[in-house]
Amino acid sequence: MPKKRSGGGLSATQQAAKFLGVSVLSGAVLAGIALPAVGALGLAAKGSVESFDELPANLKTPPLSQRTTILDAAGGKIATVYSRDRTVVDLKDISPHLQKAIVAIEDSRFYEHGAVDLKGVLRAMNRNAQSGGVSQGASTLTQQYVKNVFVEEAGDDPTKVAQATQQTIGRKIRELKFAIQVEEELGKKKILENYLNITYFGQQAYGVEAAAQRYFSKPAKDLNLQESALIAGLVQSPSRYDPVNDETEALKRRNVVLTRMAQVGDISEEQAAEASASPLGLKVSKPKNGCITAVDGAGFFCDYVRQVFLTDPTFGKTPEARAKVWNHGGLTIRTTLESQAQKSLQASVKSHVNKSDEVATAASVIEPGTGKIRAMGQSRPYGFGKNETQINLSVDQGMGGGAGYQPGSTFKPIVAAAALEGGMPATKTYASPYQMDYPTPVSACEGKTWNESGVPVENENETEVGPYDMKEATAKSVNTYYIEMISDIGICPVTQMAKQMGVERADGNKMMQAPSIALGTQEMSPLTMANGYATFASRGMYCTPVAIESISQRVGEKSKSLPVPKSTCSRAMSEKTADTINTLLRGVVEDGTGTEAGLGSRPSAGKTGTTDFRYAAWFVGYTPNLAGAVWVGDPEHKRQMVDISIGGTWHAKVFGGQVPGPIWRDMMSGALNGKEAPEFNLIHIPDRKKPDEDKGRGRGRGNGDEDRDDDRNNNGGGGFIGGLGGGENGGDGGTGTNGGAEPNPTISIPEGFIQGPGNGPGGRR
């Protein structure tokens, strides 16, 4: 008498030998069950023992893809994301009704046979022969589990998925050999547990736990008889028997499962009849997947975390390797996001700008000295509907953002920092006339020069006539002062200082070598500007931005920590230079263009910026413990902010201090509420001694002065353009909405005005 397994029936090896013998004798047993013509793909129909033995015997089981949970800095859940919605559970946490239902409908002799059910094979052959087609298969639960392992390994690659499911003799025989291995190594209970966790049950639910939550909003261990029968019936065809979309078909299929359970003795006929008479009893939970589900408007930060994971070599040497880890999931990602700051940002944005407005706003908050991103959000929500977007307006193009927006006068402090670092005194005075031609030539990097004459630049108001010193010129945002400054020190020290502060173009291109950069003509992202100003707040130390604190990954029943990218800090400027800038920018919010952004008794500093023709307006500011940037504008760079309603308030003209400033004030006030209020390390900058005749010059604080931060002819949308390209796409193309249309310049642009390697006409289109 042949030796039997503990579960009954022949051993796996004996069953395989018998099966192969039948295959050889019949010519193509598998081909007659559920395969096309014999000679097709994979191994030949002879199915010889030699061919079988040549197959690898070690089934490499990939870790099952699971949900990834993204947390804030305090451990609160931001969002759940997954390639496949799955929560792996032990067999003891799966309803016995469901275990019996799956076995009854899919493989009723599961506990009696080995890797292959010879009786099932012969029965299927007979029925298929009678029907003249393929009416019944013969795969055991073990074989189905092996096939699902192949599918899981294929991931989201359609070619690999097709290979894993192709109806060929070769695949069937491979599946059988691995099934033998699995039977010998795991045993029946573990195979059933693995099968129930890996199988797809429709409605984005992988595994019985996700299915139980999706259809009945309860854990798998609490499923009753009829609920278990419905879920078990989905395996054969999740789409055909989908109870959400076709209750009639789902009910029929559920009752077939109940009948089968009665036939094999798992339940009585009375139980089957009673359960069959009950309604489906669905309590459907919609799939809650992805950054669209993030709380407190943190969808864009959630997406930024994903981008970091998919692009940083810390998580894998190749994009494919990183994507594989992300798609497998099972990660718990603790981020740097601070709930208080995020809620405050979103509340401020919502109160000042409507999602349906013609323009949008985006803001980022970062911690000086650590690079930790504490908040990120925008007025147009994360999504696919009207007035929604998936483009993160706060970040660079390579991280899911657009091509950036010209920062206007918010770039001027970087010019000042370069000048101070080069030895210029903070009392430096320039003539600063209302209007002047760009000085020429101006030195650039690599020994080159910018050389173009007869190109005018002017201040916003005719009353702005120098001389000015650095303190007054910064507070009033005097264009001609800063043009004289960059012409004096050269372009290269400015671009080098910007790079040291992490301030680079959002589209990834190099900063243009033109003096116009002093007026903010190079497109930046809000996150970049916030982190650049954080360098001032940390007294000259630049730290790369980070969004992830730690990651744990579940592998089987264990968890392990993954390495995460760390912020790297370097000195961008001396403490004295940073302290001087802090003193200058403190004056902006105390008695300059940024008074509406002031935080009252809490020390703060910042700078306004408004591009020509008002395509963009900014306020970038900071305290010693938080830095933030707010941008307002049309992402497509088409709508000028003149005669416009924003947040229900009508504006004849939009200024950096008037719209972005209050958004920044409210955002930062809430983020800093209850936190310490450290002082800046200010320095004394003597006031310029003014001649008597200077007293007669008009310096009123009417509408003219409200305009002071507007960078006339700074090429933010007109004048000679230092790289228009703004908007969500712009630049050289990419993914996003269309770049902005070219505005009408207010001055003529000589051909070849912007010189230097690769600059061309300054990005004009």
Buried (B, 14 or more C-beta within 10 A) or exposed (E): EEEEBEBEBBBBEBBBBBBBBBBBEBEBBBBBBBBEEBEBBBBBBBBBBEBBEEEEEEBEBBBBBBBBBBBBBEEEEBBBBBBBBBBBBEBEBBBBBBBBBBBBBBBBBBBBBBBBBBEBBBBBBEBBEEEEEBEBBBBBBBBBBBBBBBBBBBBEEEEBBEBBEBBBBBBBBBBBBBBBBBBBEBEBEEBBBBBBBBBBBBBBBBBBBBBBBBBBEBBBBEBBBBBBBBBBBBBBEBEEBBBBEBEEBBBEBBBBBBBBBBEEEBBEEEBBBBBBEBEBEBEEBEBBBBBBBBBBBBBBBBBBBBBBBBBEEBBBEEEEEBBBBBBBBBBBBBBBBBBBBBBBBBBBBBEBBBBEBBBBBBBBBBBBBBBBBBBBBBBBBBEEEEEEBBBBBBBBBEBBBBBBBBBBBBBBBBBBBBBBBBEBEBEBBBEBBBBBEBBBEBBBBEEBBBEBEEBBBBBBBEBBBBBBBBBBBBBBBBBBBBBBBBBBBBBBBBBBBBBBBBBBBBBBBBBBBBBBBBBBBBBBBBBBBBBBBBBBBBBBBBBEBBBBBEBBBBEEEEEEEBEBBEBEBEBBBBEBBBBBBBBBBBBBBEBBBBBBBBBEEBBBBBBBBBBBBBBBBBBBBBBBBBBBBBBBBBBBBBBBBEEBEBBEEEBEBBBBBBBBBBBBBBBBBBBBEEEEBEEBBBEEBEEBEEEEEEEEEEBEEEEBBBBBBBBBBBBBBBBBBBBBBBBBBBBEEBEBBBBBEEBEBBBEBEEEBBBBEEBEBBBBE
